[in-house]
Amino acid sequence: MPTMNAFVFDLDGTLLDTMPDLVATTNSALEEFGLPTHSPQAIQGFVGNGLRDLISQATPADTPQQTQQAILERWKQLYDQHGNQLTRPYPHIPQLLETLKSQGKKLAVLSNKYDKGAKTIVSQFFPNTFDLVFGEGPVPRKPDPEGLLKIMLELGVTPESTAFVGDSVGDMKVAKRAGTLALAATWGYQPLMSLMMCSPDALLEKPLDLLAYL
């Protein structure tokens, strides 16, 4: 089993259970524009490909592009104001990160959440933990490998010594495209069958399983 020098994590559904806040923020934004709201299960199916895709799926098919953009901007305002109240780290994630950091491993986050939101929530829940945090904006959203390649370049590590941990199809694809180890977090938001179809290098049943790669 290879030893990894760097670990790059997805955010929503991997490090943090953000779904309760994503549901509340999405439905609040929709209500303000007089549009139908959705169940938590439906909204969970909308996440993973960035905020624009979430809004597109959450709004009726005939919603004008201009209205979708206005909802998106309002969503960001609501989330920035109180979007982390219901969010919690998954069990053992803080312990995992502390152990990795104590072993001198490089740590980073690559998320499809908009960049300001990603940096804010990481600093709130994991202060002084990660070497780099990228959300959508400075880099394209996953599965485009540009963000992951940029992280490895800035950390000074190789794809062969880097593991990417995520809970989505996009996460597995970006790991494969960048040449890193692809580790599937099965506790996240996407079905196990979807992850299996992407042929991850390993399935992690719980966060501390990652310690096998130290």
C-alpha positions in Angstrom: 0.0 0.0 0.0 1.5 3.3 -1.0 2.3 6.0 1.6 0.8 9.4 0.9 2.4 12.7 1.5 -0.7 14.8 0.8 -4.4 14.4 1.3 -6.9 16.6 -0.6 -10.5 16.5 0.6 -13.9 17.3 -0.9 -15.9 19.4 1.6 -19.7 18.9 1.6 -20.5 15.2 2.3 -16.9 14.3 3.0 -15.6 16.6 5.8 -18.8 18.3 6.8 -22.5 17.3 6.9 -23.7 20.6 5.4 -27.0 19.2 4.0 -29.3 20.7 6.7 -28.0 24.2 5.9 -28.1 23.6 2.1 -31.7 22.6 2.4 -32.7 25.5 4.6 -30.8 28.1 2.5 -32.2 26.7 -0.8 -35.8 26.6 0.3 -35.5 30.1 1.9 -34.2 31.5 -1.4 -36.9 29.8 -3.4 -39.6 31.1 -1.1 -38.5 34.6 -1.4 -39.0 34.4 -5.2 -42.4 32.7 -4.8 -41.2 29.3 -6.1 -41.9 25.8 -4.9 -39.6 24.4 -2.2 -38.2 20.9 -2.1 -37.7 18.0 0.3 -34.3 17.3 1.9 -34.0 14.2 -0.2 -34.7 16.1 -3.5 -32.1 18.8 -2.6 -29.5 16.2 -1.7 -29.9 14.9 -5.3 -29.2 18.4 -6.6 -25.9 18.9 -4.9 -22.4 18.0 -6.0 -21.8 20.0 -9.2 -21.7 23.5 -7.8 -24.2 26.2 -6.8 -25.3 27.1 -10.3 -26.3 23.6 -11.0 -28.1 23.4 -7.7 -30.2 26.5 -8.5 -30.9 25.2 -12.0 -32.3 21.9 -10.8 -34.2 23.5 -7.8 -36.1 26.0 -10.0 -38.9 25.2 -12.4 -37.8 24.4 -16.0 -39.3 27.7 -17.3 -37.5 29.9 -14.8 -35.7 32.7 -16.8 -32.0 32.8 -16.6 -32.0 36.2 -15.1 -34.3 35.0 -12.3 -32.0 32.0 -11.7 -29.1 34.4 -11.4 -30.9 36.5 -8.9 -31.8 33.5 -6.8 -28.2 32.4 -6.9 -27.0 35.7 -5.6 -29.6 35.7 -2.9 -28.6 32.2 -1.9 -25.1 33.3 -1.4 -26.2 36.2 0.8 -28.4 33.9 3.0 -25.6 31.3 3.2 -23.0 33.9 4.2 -25.3 35.2 6.9 -26.3 32.0 8.6 -25.4 29.1 6.4 -23.3 27.1 8.9 -25.7 26.9 11.9 -26.8 23.3 11.3 -23.5 22.1 9.8 -21.3 19.6 11.7 -18.2 17.6 11.0 -18.7 14.0 10.4 -17.7 11.7 13.4 -14.0 11.3 13.8 -13.1 13.9 11.1 -11.4 16.3 13.5 -9.4 13.4 15.0 -8.4 12.2 11.5 -7.2 15.7 10.5 -5.3 16.1 13.7 -3.5 12.8 13.2 -2.6 13.6 9.5 -1.3 17.0 10.5 0.8 15.6 13.4 2.4 13.2 10.9 3.5 16.1 8.7 1.1 15.5 5.9 0.1 18.3 3.5 -3.7 18.9 3.7 -6.0 20.7 1.2 -9.6 21.1 0.3 -11.0 21.2 -3.2 -14.7 21.9 -3.3 -17.4 22.8 -5.8 -18.8 25.2 -3.2 -18.2 28.8 -4.3 -14.8 29.9 -3.1 -15.8 32.4 -0.4 -18.2 29.9 1.1 -15.7 27.1 1.1 -12.9 29.2 2.7 -15.3 30.6 5.4 -16.7 27.3 6.5 -13.3 25.6 6.6 -11.8 28.4 8.7 -14.8 28.1 11.1 -14.7 24.4 11.6 -11.0 23.6 10.9 -9.0 26.6 11.8 -5.2 26.4 11.1 -5.6 22.9 9.7 -5.4 23.1 5.9 -2.5 24.4 3.8 -4.8 25.3 0.9 -8.6 25.7 0.3 -10.0 26.1 -3.2 -13.7 26.5 -4.1 -15.3 27.2 -7.5 -14.1 30.5 -8.9 -10.3 30.7 -8.8 -10.4 27.2 -10.3 -13.0 25.4 -12.4 -15.4 23.0 -10.6 -14.6 19.3 -10.5 -14.2 17.1 -12.4 -12.0 19.5 -14.2 -8.5 18.6 -12.8 -7.1 22.1 -12.9 -7.8 22.8 -9.2 -6.3 19.5 -8.1 -3.2 20.0 -10.3 -2.8 23.5 -8.9 -3.0 22.3 -5.3 -0.3 19.6 -5.9 1.9 22.2 -7.6 1.6 24.7 -4.8 2.1 21.9 -2.1 5.2 20.6 -4.0 3.8 17.0 -4.1 3.4 14.5 -6.9 0.2 12.7 -8.0 1.7 9.4 -7.0 2.1 10.7 -3.4 -1.4 12.4 -3.2 -4.7 11.0 -2.2 -8.0 12.6 -3.1 -11.0 11.8 -0.7 -14.5 12.6 -1.8 -18.1 11.3 -1.8 -19.2 12.0 -5.4 -18.8 10.8 -8.9 -17.1 14.2 -9.7 -14.6 13.6 -6.9 -13.6 10.2 -8.3 -13.3 11.5 -11.8 -11.1 14.5 -10.8 -8.8 12.1 -8.9 -8.4 9.8 -11.9 -7.8 12.7 -14.3 -5.1 14.2 -12.1 -3.4 10.9 -11.5 -4.0 10.8 -7.7 -5.3 8.0 -5.5 -9.1 8.0 -5.6 -10.6 7.2 -2.2 -14.4 7.1 -2.0 -16.0 8.4 1.2 -19.1 6.2 1.5 -20.6 8.2 4.4 -21.5 11.1 2.1 -24.4 12.1 -0.1 -24.1 10.0 -3.2 -25.2 6.3 -3.6 -22.5 3.6 -3.2 -23.4 2.2 -6.6 -22.6 5.5 -8.3 -19.2 5.6 -6.6 -18.5 2.0 -7.5 -19.2 2.7 -11.2 -16.2 5.1 -11.1 -13.8 2.4 -10.0 -12.3 4.1 -7.0 -9.0 2.8 -5.7 -10.6 2.1 -2.3 -13.8 2.5 -0.4 -13.6 4.2 3.0 -16.4 3.0 5.3 -15.5 5.5 7.9 -13.0 8.5 8.1 -10.4 6.7 10.3 -10.0 4.1 7.5 -7.8 6.7 5.8 -5.1 6.2 8.4 -4.1 3.0 6.6 -2.4 5.3 4.1 0.0 6.9 6.5 
